[in-house]
């Protein structure tokens, strides 16, 4: 019995200390518990219309910044945020759907053009440990519908999306 206690006692102590450490650290890494929910997964809009892309950020803390990025065929590009960086600019056709943010960071896009086609990502930024962290939603794909006119020499084509 005494031998059994010698083996189990250090193991139980290790488990207890691990749990205490995890509880202690969970207070400082709560930023990683943010959830960024975007919906719908995809939508179609007519050229010259408007849409709202939904984004809800929940967690123990409020992010210090939320940005919207658009992924086209080549790269992700900044399109809108609360405070754009010096090298970024907000698209003037875009604004927050709601003026007061608690968890809803929905994006309102007006005067839709064909170049607005792409996947939009809502990204929350912040960090409690002095480092900047970001968590992105899964994205919302926007497809712009309308009529493209192509004029090739004397032929005229109409392509509907």
C-alpha positions as CSV (number, residue, x, y, z in Angstrom):
1,X,0.0,0.0,0.0
2,X,2.8,2.4,0.9
3,X,4.5,1.7,-2.5
4,X,1.3,2.4,-4.3
5,X,1.0,5.8,-2.6
6,X,4.6,6.7,-3.6
7,X,3.7,6.1,-7.2
8,X,0.2,7.8,-7.3
9,X,1.0,10.8,-5.1
10,X,3.3,12.5,-7.6
11,X,1.0,11.8,-10.4
12,X,-2.0,13.3,-8.6
13,X,0.1,16.4,-7.7
14,X,1.1,16.8,-11.3
15,X,-2.6,16.6,-12.4
16,X,-3.7,19.1,-9.8
17,X,-0.9,21.6,-10.8
18,X,-1.8,21.2,-14.5
19,X,-5.4,22.1,-13.8
20,X,-4.4,25.1,-11.7
21,X,-2.1,26.3,-14.5
22,X,-4.8,25.8,-17.2
23,X,-7.3,27.8,-15.1
24,X,-4.8,30.6,-14.6
25,X,-3.8,30.7,-18.2
26,X,-7.4,30.6,-19.5
27,X,-7.9,34.1,-18.0
28,X,-5.1,35.5,-20.1
29,X,-5.9,33.8,-23.4
30,X,-9.6,34.5,-23.5
31,X,-9.1,36.4,-26.8
32,X,-8.7,33.1,-28.5
33,X,-12.2,32.2,-27.5
34,X,-13.7,34.7,-29.8
35,X,-16.1,33.3,-32.3
36,X,-16.7,35.1,-35.6
37,X,-19.9,34.0,-37.3
38,X,-20.7,35.0,-40.8
39,X,-23.8,34.3,-42.8
40,X,-25.1,33.5,-45.3
41,X,-22.3,31.4,-46.8
42,X,-23.1,32.8,-50.2
43,X,-25.5,35.2,-51.8
44,X,-26.3,36.7,-55.2
45,X,-27.0,40.4,-55.8
46,X,-28.0,42.4,-58.9
47,X,-25.6,45.0,-60.2
48,X,-26.4,48.5,-58.7
49,X,-28.3,47.0,-55.8
50,X,-27.2,46.7,-52.1
51,X,-26.5,43.9,-49.7
52,X,-25.8,43.4,-46.0
53,X,-23.2,40.8,-45.0
54,X,-23.7,39.6,-41.4
55,X,-20.9,39.2,-38.9
56,X,-21.3,38.5,-35.2
57,X,-18.2,38.5,-32.9
58,X,-18.8,36.9,-29.5
59,X,-16.4,36.1,-26.6
60,X,-15.2,37.2,-23.2
61,X,-13.7,40.4,-24.5
62,X,-14.5,43.0,-27.2
63,X,-12.1,43.1,-30.2
64,X,-10.0,46.2,-30.5
65,X,-10.7,46.3,-34.2
66,X,-12.9,44.6,-36.8
67,X,-12.0,44.6,-40.5
68,X,-13.7,43.4,-43.7
69,X,-11.5,41.8,-46.4
70,X,-12.4,40.7,-49.9
71,X,-10.8,37.7,-51.5
72,X,-10.8,37.8,-55.3
73,X,-8.9,35.4,-57.5
74,X,-5.5,36.8,-56.6
75,X,-5.5,38.1,-53.0
76,X,-7.3,39.4,-49.9
77,X,-7.8,43.1,-49.9
78,X,-8.9,45.5,-47.1
79,X,-12.3,47.0,-48.0
80,X,-13.6,48.5,-44.7
81,X,-12.8,48.9,-41.0
82,X,-13.4,51.1,-38.0
83,X,-9.9,52.6,-38.2
84,X,-8.0,51.9,-41.5
85,X,-4.2,51.7,-41.3
86,X,-2.2,54.4,-43.1
87,X,-1.8,52.1,-46.2
88,X,-5.5,51.2,-46.3
89,X,-8.6,53.0,-47.3
90,X,-12.3,52.3,-46.8
91,X,-14.5,51.8,-49.9
92,X,-16.9,54.8,-49.8
93,X,-19.8,52.5,-50.9
94,X,-19.4,50.5,-47.7
95,X,-20.5,51.2,-44.1
96,X,-21.6,49.5,-41.0
97,X,-25.2,48.3,-41.2
98,X,-25.5,49.3,-37.5
99,X,-23.8,52.4,-36.0
100,X,-23.5,50.9,-32.5
101,X,-21.3,47.8,-32.2
102,X,-21.5,45.3,-29.4
103,X,-21.4,42.0,-31.2
104,X,-22.9,42.8,-34.7
105,X,-20.4,44.1,-37.3
106,X,-22.6,43.7,-40.4
107,X,-21.3,45.4,-43.5
108,X,-23.7,47.4,-45.8
109,X,-22.6,47.6,-49.5
110,X,-24.4,49.9,-51.9
111,X,-24.2,50.4,-55.7
112,X,-22.9,46.8,-56.3
113,X,-20.6,46.4,-59.2
114,X,-19.2,43.3,-61.0
115,X,-15.8,43.9,-59.3
116,X,-17.5,43.3,-55.9
117,X,-17.7,39.6,-56.7
118,X,-15.6,37.6,-54.2
119,X,-15.5,36.1,-50.7
120,X,-15.8,38.6,-47.9
121,X,-14.1,37.9,-44.5
122,X,-15.0,39.6,-41.2
123,X,-11.8,39.6,-39.1
124,X,-11.6,40.5,-35.4
125,X,-8.3,41.9,-34.0
126,X,-7.1,42.2,-30.5
127,X,-5.1,40.6,-27.7
128,X,-4.8,40.6,-24.0
129,X,-1.1,39.6,-24.0
130,X,0.4,42.6,-25.8
131,X,0.4,40.8,-29.1
132,X,-2.1,41.3,-31.9
133,X,-4.2,38.3,-32.7
134,X,-6.9,37.9,-35.4
135,X,-9.8,35.5,-35.9
136,X,-11.7,35.4,-39.1
137,X,-15.1,34.2,-40.0
138,X,-15.5,31.5,-42.7
139,X,-16.4,34.0,-45.3
140,X,-19.5,35.0,-47.4
141,X,-19.3,34.6,-51.2
142,X,-21.0,37.4,-53.1
143,X,-21.9,36.8,-56.7
144,X,-23.0,39.9,-58.7
145,X,-25.6,39.2,-61.4
146,X,-26.5,41.4,-64.3
147,X,-25.9,42.0,-68.0
148,X,-22.5,42.3,-69.5
149,X,-22.3,43.8,-72.9
150,X,-19.5,42.8,-75.2
151,X,-19.0,44.5,-78.5
152,X,-16.6,42.6,-80.9
153,X,-16.3,44.4,-84.2
154,X,-19.8,44.4,-85.6
155,X,-21.2,41.7,-83.3
156,X,-22.9,42.5,-80.0
157,X,-23.2,39.9,-77.3
158,X,-25.3,40.0,-74.2
159,X,-24.2,37.7,-71.4
160,X,-26.5,37.1,-68.4
161,X,-25.1,36.0,-65.0
